[in-house]
Amino acid sequence: MKYNCIIVDDEPHAIKILESYIRSIDQLKIVGTCSNAFRAINILNNEKVDLIFLDINMPKLLGTQLLKTLQYPPKVIFTTAHKDYAIEAFELDAIDYLLKPISFERFLKAVNKFCHTTTVEVAPANHGPGFLYFRADRKMVKVFLKDIFYIESYKDYIIIHKKMDVVKVKLTISAVEKMLPQNLFLRIHRSFLVAINQVTAYTKYDVEIGKIELPIGRSFSSVIQKLTDNTSIIANMDSP
């Protein structure tokens, strides 16, 4: 599994060091680097980002201030030369707080912590297709894909809305998106994944599942085309 990450730092040397560290980790993929918070916002609006390596003391807008502007922020590892922001950083649910100069060992510990918080345990292939196991309430819970209506992101958790109940799992929505079949599930918003065969109506602004309306995010403009392309799949799944 690969996680998309970006580096936000106004020091070119610091960016180069992080780039070299990240390239040595198979699970991480750099989708952008930027020297200020405003460029970072642009990337976040156009790319799916799972993790930000974020400097704090930057011109015009601090890294902590940037994070506060994001309605649905990705996971964050702060990278800074200043100790003073540590309390605020962890109040913002940061994965870790790395002080420069950052050693590779310390970097690796932070990345391992991130991977641990985004790990999903999946049923082995010989169990057959059609379901996943999620760790919830201190046990492994089987969730059949056909029972899922939609998946909602809530802070550090996802809420899997099913026909009869919900399952709350400590996991990011980006991580679970990578585990689901792309022809059956569609990301429509930073906070919502929907089961295509459960969609009963849609407009350019929202998707309906029965009486539930879910918004389509501005950066997910391809949703309508994907729903249209999947019409035949939906018809086949609903037929007896």
DRENLUM-889137 format. One line per 10 residues: number of its first residue (from 1); their letters; for each residue x, y, z of N, C-alpha, C. Coordinates in steps of 0.2 Angstrom, whole numbers, plus 5000, padded with zeros to 4 digits. Example, Ala and Ser with C-alpha at 12.3 -4.5 7.8 and 13.67 -1.06 7.14 Angstrom:
BEGIN
1 = AS = 5066 4972 5039 5062 4978 5039 5066 4984 5039 ~ 5064 4989 5035 5068 4995 5036 5064 5000 5039
***
This chain:
BEGIN
1 = MKYNCIIVDD = 5004 4994 5000 5000 5000 5000 5004 5006 5000 ~ 5003 5011 4996 5007 5017 4995 5002 5023 4998 ~ 5006 5027 5002 5002 5033 5005 5005 5039 5001 ~ 5001 5044 4999 5003 5050 4996 5005 5055 5001 ~ 5010 5058 5000 5012 5063 5005 5015 5070 5002 ~ 5015 5075 5005 5018 5081 5003 5023 5084 5008 ~ 5027 5088 5006 5032 5091 5011 5031 5099 5010 ~ 5030 5102 5016 5029 5109 5016 5034 5112 5021 ~ 5039 5116 5018 5044 5119 5021 5047 5124 5017 ~ 5049 5130 5021 5052 5135 5017 5060 5135 5017
11 = EPHAIKILES = 5063 5130 5019 5070 5128 5018 5071 5123 5013 ~ 5074 5125 5007 5076 5120 5002 5080 5114 5005 ~ 5085 5115 5009 5089 5110 5012 5085 5105 5016 ~ 5080 5107 5020 5076 5103 5024 5071 5099 5019 ~ 5069 5102 5014 5065 5098 5009 5069 5092 5006 ~ 5075 5094 5004 5079 5089 5001 5081 5083 5005 ~ 5082 5084 5012 5083 5079 5017 5077 5074 5017 ~ 5071 5078 5018 5065 5074 5019 5063 5070 5012 ~ 5065 5073 5006 5064 5069 5000 5068 5063 5000 ~ 5074 5063 5002 5079 5057 5002 5076 5052 5007
21 = YIRSIDQLKI = 5074 5054 5013 5071 5050 5018 5065 5046 5015 ~ 5060 5050 5012 5054 5047 5010 5055 5042 5004 ~ 5060 5044 5000 5061 5039 4994 5064 5032 4996 ~ 5066 5032 5002 5069 5026 5005 5063 5022 5008 ~ 5057 5024 5009 5052 5021 5012 5047 5019 5006 ~ 5046 5012 5005 5042 5010 5000 5034 5012 5000 ~ 5032 5013 5007 5025 5014 5008 5023 5021 5006 ~ 5028 5026 5005 5027 5033 5004 5028 5035 4997 ~ 5024 5040 4995 5025 5042 4988 5024 5050 4988 ~ 5029 5054 4986 5029 5061 4986 5025 5063 4980
31 = VGTCSNAFRA = 5019 5067 4982 5015 5070 4976 5016 5078 4976 ~ 5020 5080 4980 5021 5088 4980 5026 5090 4985 ~ 5030 5095 4983 5034 5099 4988 5032 5106 4988 ~ 5032 5110 4993 5031 5117 4992 5034 5121 4998 ~ 5035 5127 4997 5039 5132 5001 5035 5136 5006 ~ 5028 5136 5005 5024 5140 5009 5017 5137 5009 ~ 5013 5139 5014 5006 5136 5015 5001 5137 5010 ~ 5002 5142 5006 4997 5144 5001 4998 5139 4995 ~ 5004 5137 4993 5005 5132 4988 5003 5125 4991 ~ 5003 5124 4997 5001 5118 5000 4993 5117 4999
41 = INILNNEKVD = 4990 5122 5001 4982 5122 5000 4980 5120 4993 ~ 4984 5123 4988 4983 5122 4981 4984 5114 4979 ~ 4989 5111 4982 4990 5104 4981 4985 5100 4984 ~ 4983 5102 4991 4978 5098 4994 4971 5098 4991 ~ 4970 5103 4987 4963 5104 4983 4963 5100 4977 ~ 4969 5098 4975 4970 5094 4968 4972 5087 4969 ~ 4975 5085 4974 4978 5079 4975 4975 5075 4981 ~ 4975 5069 4981 4973 5065 4987 4979 5064 4991 ~ 4979 5067 4997 4985 5067 5001 4984 5064 5008 ~ 4988 5059 5010 4987 5055 5016 4991 5058 5022
51 = LIFLDINMPK = 4997 5061 5020 5001 5063 5025 5005 5070 5023 ~ 5005 5074 5028 5009 5081 5027 5015 5081 5031 ~ 5021 5082 5029 5027 5083 5033 5027 5091 5033 ~ 5025 5094 5039 5024 5101 5039 5028 5105 5044 ~ 5032 5110 5041 5036 5115 5045 5031 5119 5048 ~ 5033 5122 5054 5028 5127 5057 5030 5134 5056 ~ 5036 5136 5057 5038 5143 5056 5040 5145 5049 ~ 5034 5147 5046 5035 5149 5039 5032 5156 5038 ~ 5034 5159 5033 5031 5166 5032 5024 5167 5030 ~ 5021 5172 5033 5014 5174 5031 5009 5169 5035
61 = LLGTQLLKTL = 5010 5163 5034 5005 5158 5038 5009 5152 5041 ~ 5008 5151 5047 5012 5146 5051 5009 5139 5049 ~ 5013 5134 5050 5010 5127 5048 5004 5126 5052 ~ 5004 5127 5059 4999 5126 5063 4992 5130 5061 ~ 4993 5136 5058 4988 5140 5056 4985 5137 5050 ~ 4989 5134 5045 4987 5131 5039 4983 5125 5041 ~ 4985 5121 5046 4981 5115 5048 4974 5117 5050 ~ 4974 5123 5054 4967 5125 5056 4962 5127 5051 ~ 4965 5129 5045 4961 5131 5040 4958 5125 5036 ~ 4960 5119 5037 4958 5113 5033 4952 5110 5037
71 = QYPPKVIFTT = 4947 5109 5033 4941 5106 5036 4942 5099 5037 ~ 4945 5095 5032 4946 5088 5033 4954 5087 5032 ~ 4958 5089 5037 4965 5088 5035 4968 5081 5035 ~ 4973 5080 5031 4976 5073 5031 4980 5073 5038 ~ 4983 5067 5039 4988 5066 5045 4994 5070 5044 ~ 4997 5073 5050 5002 5077 5049 5008 5075 5054 ~ 5014 5076 5051 5020 5075 5055 5023 5082 5055 ~ 5024 5085 5060 5027 5092 5060 5035 5091 5060 ~ 5038 5096 5056 5045 5096 5056 5047 5103 5057 ~ 5051 5104 5063 5052 5111 5065 5059 5111 5069
81 = AHKDYAIEAF = 5062 5117 5069 5067 5119 5073 5065 5122 5080 ~ 5059 5122 5081 5056 5126 5087 5053 5121 5091 ~ 5054 5121 5098 5051 5117 5103 5044 5120 5105 ~ 5044 5126 5104 5038 5130 5107 5031 5128 5105 ~ 5031 5125 5099 5024 5124 5097 5022 5116 5098 ~ 5025 5113 5102 5024 5106 5103 5017 5104 5106 ~ 5015 5108 5111 5009 5107 5114 5003 5108 5109 ~ 5004 5114 5105 4998 5116 5100 4998 5111 5095 ~ 5004 5108 5093 5004 5103 5087 5000 5097 5089 ~ 5001 5094 5095 4998 5088 5098 4990 5089 5099
91 = ELDAIDYLLK = 4989 5096 5101 4982 5097 5101 4978 5097 5095 ~ 4982 5098 5089 4979 5097 5082 4980 5090 5080 ~ 4981 5085 5084 4981 5078 5083 4987 5076 5078 ~ 4992 5079 5079 4998 5078 5075 5000 5070 5076 ~ 5003 5067 5071 5005 5060 5072 5012 5061 5076 ~ 5016 5066 5075 5022 5066 5078 5025 5073 5077 ~ 5030 5075 5081 5033 5082 5081 5041 5081 5081 ~ 5044 5082 5075 5051 5081 5074 5055 5087 5074 ~ 5060 5087 5078 5064 5093 5079 5070 5093 5074 ~ 5072 5098 5070 5077 5098 5066 5084 5099 5070
101 = PISFERFLKA = 5089 5096 5068 5090 5092 5062 5087 5085 5063 ~ 5084 5082 5059 5080 5076 5059 5084 5070 5057 ~ 5085 5065 5061 5089 5059 5060 5084 5055 5056 ~ 5087 5050 5052 5083 5045 5049 5080 5041 5053 ~ 5083 5039 5059 5080 5034 5064 5074 5038 5067 ~ 5074 5044 5068 5068 5048 5071 5063 5048 5066 ~ 5065 5050 5060 5060 5050 5055 5056 5043 5054 ~ 5060 5038 5054 5057 5031 5053 5052 5030 5058 ~ 5054 5032 5064 5049 5030 5070 5043 5034 5069 ~ 5043 5040 5067 5037 5044 5065 5033 5041 5060
111 = VNKFCHTTTV = 5036 5039 5054 5032 5035 5049 5029 5029 5051 ~ 5033 5025 5055 5030 5019 5058 5024 5020 5062 ~ 5024 5026 5066 5018 5028 5070 5012 5029 5065 ~ 5013 5033 5060 5008 5035 5055 5005 5028 5052 ~ 5010 5024 5050 5007 5018 5046 5003 5013 5051 ~ 5005 5013 5057 5001 5010 5062 4994 5012 5063 ~ 4993 5019 5063 4987 5022 5064 4982 5021 5058 ~ 4985 5019 5052 4981 5019 5046 4981 5012 5043 ~ 4983 5007 5048 4983 5000 5046 4976 4997 5046 ~ 4974 4993 5041 4968 4990 5041 4970 4982 5040
121 = EVAPANHGPG = 4966 4978 5043 4968 4971 5043 4962 4968 5038 ~ 4965 4964 5033 4960 4962 5028 4960 4954 5028 ~ 4954 4952 5026 4954 4944 5026 4958 4942 5021 ~ 4962 4936 5022 4966 4933 5017 4962 4931 5011 ~ 4966 4931 5005 4963 4930 4999 4959 4923 4999 ~ 4961 4918 5002 4958 4911 5002 4951 4911 5005 ~ 4950 4917 5009 4943 4917 5012 4938 4919 5007 ~ 4940 4921 5001 4935 4923 4995 4934 4930 4995 ~ 4931 4933 4990 4930 4940 4989 4923 4942 4993 ~ 4922 4948 4993 4916 4950 4996 4916 4953 5003
131 = FLYFRADRKM = 4921 4953 5007 4921 4956 5013 4928 4958 5016 ~ 4928 4962 5021 4934 4964 5024 4933 4963 5031 ~ 4939 4962 5035 4939 4962 5042 4942 4968 5045 ~ 4938 4972 5049 4941 4978 5052 4941 4977 5060 ~ 4947 4980 5063 4947 4979 5070 4943 4985 5073 ~ 4938 4983 5077 4933 4987 5080 4931 4984 5087 ~ 4931 4989 5092 4929 4986 5098 4933 4980 5101 ~ 4939 4981 5100 4944 4976 5102 4943 4969 5099 ~ 4940 4968 5093 4939 4962 5090 4939 4963 5082 ~ 4940 4958 5078 4939 4958 5071 4932 4957 5069
141 = VKVFLKDIFY = 4930 4962 5065 4923 4962 5063 4922 4961 5056 ~ 4919 4956 5053 4918 4955 5046 4912 4960 5044 ~ 4914 4963 5038 4910 4968 5035 4909 4966 5027 ~ 4903 4964 5026 4902 4962 5019 4901 4968 5014 ~ 4904 4968 5009 4904 4974 5004 4897 4976 5002 ~ 4893 4971 5001 4887 4972 4998 4882 4975 5003 ~ 4884 4975 5010 4880 4978 5015 4882 4985 5016 ~ 4887 4988 5013 4889 4995 5014 4885 5000 5010 ~ 4882 5005 5013 4879 5010 5010 4884 5016 5008 ~ 4888 5018 5013 4893 5023 5012 4898 5023 5018
151 = IESYKDYIII = 4903 5026 5018 4908 5027 5023 4910 5034 5024 ~ 4910 5036 5030 4911 5043 5032 4917 5044 5037 ~ 4921 5049 5035 4927 5050 5039 4925 5055 5045 ~ 4927 5053 5051 4926 5057 5057 4932 5057 5061 ~ 4935 5063 5061 4942 5064 5065 4947 5058 5063 ~ 4949 5054 5068 4954 5049 5066 4950 5042 5065 ~ 4944 5043 5064 4940 5036 5063 4936 5037 5056 ~ 4934 5031 5054 4929 5030 5049 4923 5027 5052 ~ 4917 5029 5049 4911 5026 5051 4908 5022 5045 ~ 4907 5016 5045 4905 5012 5040 4897 5011 5041
161 = HKKMDVVKVK = 4893 5014 5036 4886 5014 5037 4883 5008 5033 ~ 4880 5003 5036 4878 4997 5033 4870 4997 5033 ~ 4867 4992 5031 4860 4991 5030 4857 4992 5037 ~ 4860 4988 5042 4857 4987 5049 4860 4991 5054 ~ 4867 4993 5053 4870 4996 5059 4876 5000 5056 ~ 4881 5002 5061 4887 5005 5059 4893 5002 5062 ~ 4898 5003 5059 4905 5000 5062 4910 5006 5062 ~ 4912 5008 5068 4917 5013 5069 4924 5010 5070 ~ 4929 5013 5065 4935 5010 5065 4940 5015 5065 ~ 4946 5014 5069 4951 5019 5069 4955 5018 5063
171 = LTISAVEKML = 4954 5022 5058 4957 5022 5051 4956 5028 5047 ~ 4960 5029 5042 4958 5035 5038 4954 5033 5032 ~ 4950 5038 5029 4946 5036 5024 4950 5035 5017 ~ 4956 5038 5017 4961 5036 5011 4963 5029 5011 ~ 4965 5027 5017 4967 5020 5018 4962 5015 5016 ~ 4956 5016 5018 4951 5011 5017 4949 5011 5009 ~ 4949 5017 5006 4948 5018 4999 4952 5014 4995 ~ 4959 5013 4997 4963 5009 4993 4962 5002 4994 ~ 4958 5000 4999 4957 4993 5000 4950 4990 4996 ~ 4946 4995 4994 4940 4994 4991 4940 4993 4984
181 = PQNLFLRIHR = 4936 4989 4981 4936 4988 4973 4933 4995 4970 ~ 4937 4998 4965 4936 5004 4963 4930 5004 4958 ~ 4928 4998 4956 4922 4998 4952 4915 4997 4956 ~ 4916 4997 4962 4910 4996 4967 4910 5002 4972 ~ 4915 5006 4973 4915 5011 4978 4918 5017 4975 ~ 4916 5023 4977 4918 5029 4974 4919 5035 4979 ~ 4924 5038 4979 4926 5044 4983 4923 5050 4980 ~ 4918 5053 4984 4914 5059 4981 4916 5065 4985 ~ 4920 5064 4991 4921 5070 4995 4927 5068 4999 ~ 4931 5073 5002 4936 5071 5007 4933 5067 5013
191 = SFLVAINQVT = 4927 5067 5014 4924 5064 5020 4919 5058 5018 ~ 4918 5057 5012 4913 5052 5010 4915 5047 5004 ~ 4914 5041 5005 4915 5036 5000 4908 5032 5000 ~ 4905 5031 4994 4899 5028 4993 4899 5022 4989 ~ 4895 5017 4991 4894 5011 4987 4890 5013 4980 ~ 4893 5012 4975 4889 5014 4968 4882 5011 4967 ~ 4882 5005 4969 4875 5001 4968 4870 5004 4973 ~ 4872 5008 4978 4867 5010 4983 4865 5017 4981 ~ 4868 5020 4976 4866 5027 4974 4859 5027 4971 ~ 4854 5031 4973 4848 5031 4971 4846 5037 4966
201 = AYTKYDVEIG = 4851 5042 4967 4850 5048 4963 4856 5053 4964 ~ 4858 5057 4959 4863 5062 4960 4862 5068 4956 ~ 4865 5073 4958 4866 5080 4954 4873 5081 4954 ~ 4875 5087 4951 4882 5089 4951 4884 5091 4958 ~ 4880 5092 4963 4882 5094 4969 4881 5089 4975 ~ 4877 5084 4974 4877 5079 4979 4875 5072 4976 ~ 4875 5067 4981 4873 5060 4979 4868 5058 4984 ~ 4863 5055 4982 4858 5052 4986 4858 5045 4987 ~ 4857 5043 4993 4857 5036 4995 4850 5035 4999 ~ 4845 5033 4996 4838 5034 4999 4837 5041 5001
211 = KIELPIGRSF = 4836 5042 5007 4834 5049 5010 4840 5053 5012 ~ 4846 5050 5011 4852 5053 5014 4855 5056 5008 ~ 4857 5063 5009 4861 5067 5004 4868 5068 5006 ~ 4873 5066 5002 4880 5067 5003 4883 5072 4998 ~ 4887 5077 5000 4889 5082 4996 4895 5079 4991 ~ 4895 5082 4985 4901 5080 4981 4906 5086 4982 ~ 4912 5084 4984 4917 5089 4985 4920 5093 4978 ~ 4922 5099 4979 4924 5103 4973 4930 5100 4970 ~ 4934 5096 4973 4940 5093 4970 4939 5086 4967 ~ 4932 5084 4968 4930 5077 4965 4925 5078 4959
221 = SSVIQKLTDN = 4928 5082 4954 4923 5084 4949 4922 5078 4944 ~ 4926 5073 4944 4925 5067 4940 4920 5063 4942 ~ 4917 5064 4948 4912 5059 4951 4906 5058 4946 ~ 4903 5063 4943 4898 5062 4939 4899 5058 4933 ~ 4905 5059 4930 4907 5055 4924 4908 5047 4927 ~ 4911 5046 4932 4912 5040 4935 4905 5036 4936 ~ 4900 5040 4939 4894 5037 4940 4890 5035 4934 ~ 4891 5039 4929 4888 5038 4922 4891 5032 4919 ~ 4898 5032 4920 4902 5026 4917 4900 5019 4920 ~ 4898 5020 4926 4896 5014 4930 4889 5012 4930
231 = TSIIANMDSP = 4885 5015 4926 4878 5013 4925 4877 5006 4923 ~ 4881 5003 4919 4880 4996 4917 4881 4992 4923 ~ 4887 4993 4927 4889 4989 4932 4883 4989 4938 ~ 4880 4995 4939 4875 4996 4944 4869 4991 4942 ~ 4867 4992 4935 4861 4988 4933 4863 4980 4933 ~ 4869 4978 4932 4870 4971 4933 4870 4969 4940 ~ 4872 4973 4944 4872 4971 4951 4865 4971 4954 ~ 4861 4975 4952 4854 4975 4955 4850 4970 4951 ~ 4852 4967 4946 4848 4962 4943 4848 4955 4946 ~ 4843 4951 4946 4842 4945 4950 4847 4940 4947
***
